[in-house]
């Protein structure tokens, strides 16, 4: 099962700066950016799994693992394959954020944490481009990504995904609470097929019961 590590990231923190107020935070963010470059270790673990069956509220992949979500079952049930993926920026940035917090340097802690959030999102973008490449090789399309922790898929789904990919090879573990560690890590699943819902046609937000409460 494939692993991708150590690839370059082009961090764009301008959207985050706009929310913070670029003038007041510019110096702090500039310093945090320089530090983040030494702390971020992007890594991706993924695998391609055939779909073995579909039920009303879950999708079964080869080997019997079940993705316990009615939305996943509905949107991915006709696809021949799915690609579970976990991606991370590693533990060092969040460790440094904690150190700043203990030292009561809250601006530096907050700025570095924001950069970490931007970074893990961009690692996910690299991962999705990788999946799109797999889809092109097969002459099919890549669906929207769906991830556990949403209103339709409990956090326990992260443990299932971690069992389908080489998570340990990129240093990611699942805590008893079903949270991934390092905390700047995300799990999702994408379907490969000819009639899947693509990002150009929809979004995972369309299926979230809490979307009216979300700032995004």
N, C-alpha and C positions, 0 to 999 in steps of 0.2 A: 504493500500500500504506500502511495507516494507521500513524500515529505519535501517541503520547500523551505529553505532557510537562508538568511543573510542577504536577501535581495534589497536593493536601494529603495527608499521611500522619498517622495517629494512632498514634504509636509506643507499644507496650505492652511494656516490658522486664521486667515482673514475673516471668515464668517464668525469664528469665536471671538476675535478681537472686536468685531462690530457689536456683539452683545455686551462685551465688557466695557467698551468705551476706549477706543484705541489710544487716545492721548494719554490718559492716566495710567494705562497698563503697558504701554509700548516698551518701556525700558525693562520692566519686570519680565515681560514675555520674551523679549530679545535674549535676556540672560537665560531664561528657562529653555529656549530653543537650543542654545549652544550646549547646554547641559544634556538636553534630551537626545541629541545626536549621539552621545556616548552611552546612553542608557537603554535605547530602544533596540531590541533584537527581534525583528519580525520573523515569524515562522508560521507555516501552514501545514496541516495534516488533512488528508482527504482520501476517499476511496470511491470507486464506482460499484454500486450494488444493484443487481436485478431486482425488480419488483416481483414478489412471489404471490401476492394476493392482496385483496382490499376488502375491508368490512366497512360497516356504516361509520364507525368512529376510529378506525385505525388502519394504517397501511403496513403490510407485512413485507419485509425484505428477505433476501436469501439468508438462510440460517435460522429464520424464525423471529428475528428481532422485530418489534412492533413500534411504529411511530404513532403514539396514542393521541391523535388529533383528528376530529371530524373534518376540519378544513384541509389538512394534509391529505386525508383519504379522498376527499372530493376533488381537489385540484390535481393531485398526483396519481390518482388511481388508474388512469389510462396510459400512463407513461411506462415504457419498458424498463427504465433505469432511473435511479436516483443517485445523487452525489452528496453524501454527508461530509461536512467540513468543520474543522475547528481551527481558528487562527488566533494569534496572540502577539503581543510585543515583548513578552518575557517579564520577569519579576523585578528587574532592577529599578525601573522608573517608579513603580508604586512603593518600593522600599525607600527610595529617596523622598517621595512625597510624605511618607510617614515620618521620616527624620525631620523634615521641615516642620511638620505639625508638632512634633514633640518639642522642637525648639521655639515654638510659638511664632514661626515665620509663616503666617497664614497666606500672605500674598504670593510668596514663592511656591508654597505648597499647592495653592489653588491653580496658579498659572501652569505649573508642571502637570497637574492632573488633567487640566483641560487639553493640553498638548497630547497627553497620553490617550485621551478619548478620541481626538482627531486622528492620531496615528493608528489606533486599532481599527478605526473605520476605514482608513485608507489601505490597511493590510487586507481587510475584507474585500475592498474593490479589486485588489490584485488577485485575490482568490476567485472572485466572480469572473474576472476576465479569463482566468485559467479554465474555469468550467465552460465558459462560452467557447473556448478553443476546442474542448472535448466535444461539445455539441456540433461544431462545424465539421470536425473530423468524421462524425457519424451521420452528417447530413440532416441533423434535427435542430431543435431550438432548446435554449436553456430557460427554465421557468423563473418566476420571481423566487427569491429565497424566503423560506419560512423557518422560524426559530422558536425553540421552547422558551417559556417564560411569558408568553402572550396569553390573552384571555382564552384562547382555544387550545393551547398546548402547554401542559404543566411543566415546571422546571425539571421534573424527573426525566424528561426527554433528553436533557443534556447528558445524562448517564448512558442512555441508549446510544446516542451519537458517539460518545467517547469510546464505546465498545465496538464501533464500526470503523473507526479510523485509528491510526497509530498516535494517539494523543500523548502517550508517555515519551515518544521520540522527540516531541517539541516541548517537553517539560510541563505539560498541562495535566492536572489531576482534577477529579470531581470530589468535592467535599461531601460529608454526610448530608448537608443541607441541599445538595444537588447544584451548588454554585461552583463554577470553574475557578481554579487557581492556577496561575496568576489571575487576578481579578480583571485585568485588561485582556480578557480572552472572550471569544464569542463562538457559538456553535450555530450552524444552520444547515438546512438541506435544500437542494435544488433538484428539480426533476429534468430529465432529458427526454424529449419526445417531439413528435410532429405537431401536436395540438395543445401544447401546454400554454399557460398564461404567462406571457413575457413581461418584463418591466415596462415595455412600451405600451402595454395594454392594461396594466393594473399594478397594484401594490399590496404588500402584506397588510398595510394599514387599513385597506378596504375591509378586512376580515377581523379587525380588532374591535371588541365591544367597548373599549375605553378610548377610542379615537377622538371623541368629542372633548375629552379631558386632557389630551396630550398637547404640549406646546409645539410639537413637530407637525 
